[in-house]
Amino acid sequence: MTADRSGEAWEDYFVEGEQLLWEGAPLPGTHNRPMLIFITLFGIPFFVAGAALTFGGLFFVFKAGNLTEAGGSLLAAVFGMPFLGVGLFLVVWQWVMAYTAHARIRYALSTRAAYIAKRYWRRELSIFPITKTTPLEMQDTRNGATVWLHALKQEDSDGDKVTTKIGFENIADGARVLGLLRNLQARL
């Protein structure tokens, strides 16, 4: 599809009579900096502890006087690797993912459904039919808007109700897309 330059088009997934009304992508840059900063601060202890155990253990493997000391140092290095990995993910990788979302996510709106295509480690296409009862909401973001068009209500492991909103996040022309969705609902 147009999201990954493989030659596919949105129309390849449409049913007969369906027409493309709009397509777009998230605006470049980070959009939820307070959350990213919080996660980074949470990840710093994991990163520091993991790095200290891993690299300290590897350093002392070569300084060990006997096989027991070398084994203990190697065990510390191996034990620290998962913490280092989690720390790297929380401190670095989440920022990379946030900055490159505009290159991996594409949105489309047709006369019948909303399409969200994502390309991370694998390709994913989600289709949300537009009905008269589709809940619509627009939220202004730092430099764009998000149009929510689906709410998934579930129970978490504690039995609490959790609502996950799905939509076209951080787009430049949110008001136009909301207008298109409202016109679609009015014609149904």
C-alpha positions in Angstrom: 0.0 0.0 0.0 1.1 3.5 -0.2 2.4 3.2 3.4 5.3 1.0 2.5 5.9 1.7 -1.2 5.3 -1.9 -2.2 3.0 -1.0 -5.1 -0.2 -1.7 -3.2 -2.9 0.8 -3.1 -5.7 1.4 -0.6 -8.2 0.4 -3.3 -6.8 -3.1 -3.3 -8.6 -3.6 0.0 -11.9 -1.9 -0.8 -15.2 -3.6 -1.5 -17.1 -2.9 -4.7 -18.3 0.7 -4.9 -16.0 1.9 -2.1 -14.1 5.1 -2.9 -11.1 6.8 -1.3 -12.0 10.2 0.3 -8.8 11.0 2.2 -5.4 9.6 3.0 -2.7 10.9 5.3 -0.1 10.2 8.0 0.9 11.5 11.4 2.9 14.7 11.4 6.7 14.2 11.9 8.1 14.6 15.4 7.1 13.6 18.9 3.6 14.3 20.0 3.4 13.1 23.6 6.6 14.4 25.1 5.5 14.4 28.8 4.8 10.7 28.6 8.1 10.0 26.7 10.0 11.9 29.3 8.3 10.0 32.1 9.1 6.7 30.5 12.7 7.8 29.9 13.1 8.8 33.6 11.6 5.4 34.6 14.1 3.6 32.3 17.3 5.3 33.4 17.7 3.1 36.6 17.3 0.0 34.4 19.8 1.3 31.9 22.4 2.3 34.6 22.0 -0.9 36.6 22.1 -3.1 33.4 25.1 -1.3 32.0 27.0 -1.5 35.3 26.3 -5.3 35.8 26.9 -6.2 32.1 30.1 -4.1 31.5 31.4 -4.4 35.0 31.0 -8.2 34.9 32.7 -8.4 31.5 35.5 -6.2 32.8 36.1 -8.4 35.8 36.0 -11.6 33.8 39.4 -10.6 32.3 40.7 -9.5 35.7 39.6 -12.7 37.5 42.4 -14.6 39.2 40.6 -18.0 39.0 37.8 -19.8 37.2 35.3 -19.2 40.1 35.8 -15.4 40.0 35.5 -15.4 36.2 32.3 -17.5 36.4 30.8 -15.1 38.9 31.7 -12.1 36.8 30.3 -13.7 33.7 27.1 -14.5 35.6 26.8 -10.9 36.7 27.2 -9.8 33.0 24.6 -12.2 31.8 22.2 -11.2 34.6 22.6 -7.5 33.7 21.8 -7.9 30.0 18.0 -8.0 30.3 18.1 -4.9 32.4 20.4 -3.2 29.9 18.0 -4.2 27.1 14.9 -2.8 28.9 16.8 0.3 29.8 17.9 0.9 26.2 14.3 0.4 25.0 12.8 2.8 27.6 15.6 5.5 27.2 16.4 5.3 23.5 14.2 3.1 21.4 10.9 4.7 22.3 12.2 8.1 21.1 13.3 6.5 17.8 9.8 5.0 17.4 8.1 8.3 18.2 10.3 10.3 15.8 9.8 7.8 12.9 6.0 7.1 13.3 5.2 9.3 10.4 7.2 7.0 8.1 5.6 3.8 9.3 1.9 4.7 9.8 -0.6 5.6 7.1 -4.3 6.5 7.3 -7.1 6.3 4.8 -10.8 7.1 4.9 -13.2 5.7 2.3 -16.9 5.9 1.8 -17.4 2.9 4.1 -14.5 2.5 6.5 -11.4 4.0 8.1 -8.1 2.2 7.4 -4.9 2.3 9.5 -1.8 0.7 8.1 1.3 0.2 10.3 4.7 -1.2 9.3 6.9 -2.0 12.2 8.4 -5.6 12.3 5.5 -6.8 10.3 2.7 -5.1 8.3 -0.7 -4.6 9.8 -3.9 -3.2 8.4 -6.8 -2.4 10.6 -10.2 -1.6 9.1 -13.0 0.2 11.1 -16.4 0.4 9.4 -18.1 3.8 9.6 -21.7 3.5 10.9 -24.3 5.9 12.2 -23.2 5.1 15.8 -19.5 5.4 15.3 -18.3 7.6 18.1 -16.4 10.6 16.7 -14.2 12.9 18.7 -11.5 15.4 17.7 -8.7 16.4 20.0 -6.2 19.2 19.3 -2.6 18.2 19.7 0.6 20.2 19.9 0.8 20.8 16.1 -2.1 19.0 14.6 -5.2 17.1 15.6 -6.3 13.6 16.4 -9.7 12.2 15.2 -10.9 9.3 17.3 -13.4 7.0 15.6 -13.4 3.8 17.5 -13.4 3.0 21.2 -12.5 -0.5 22.4 -13.9 -1.2 25.9 -12.4 -4.1 27.8 -11.8 -5.3 31.3 -8.2 -5.5 32.6 -6.9 -8.3 34.8 -8.3 -6.5 37.9 -11.8 -6.3 36.5 -11.6 -2.5 35.9 -13.1 -1.1 32.7 -10.5 0.2 30.3 -11.3 2.2 27.1 -8.7 2.3 24.3 -9.4 4.9 21.6 -8.4 4.3 18.0 -8.2 6.9 15.3 -6.1 9.1 13.0 -3.5 10.4 15.4 -1.6 13.7 15.0 -2.8 14.6 11.5 -2.6 18.0 9.9 -6.1 18.3 8.6 -8.2 16.9 11.5 -11.1 19.3 11.1 -11.5 18.3 7.4 -11.4 14.6 8.3 -13.9 15.0 11.1 -16.2 16.8 8.5 -15.8 14.0 6.1 -16.7 11.4 8.8 -19.8 13.4 9.9 -21.0 13.7 6.3 -20.6 10.0 5.9 -22.7 9.4 9.0 -25.4 11.8 7.8 -25.7 9.8 4.5 -26.1 6.5 6.3 
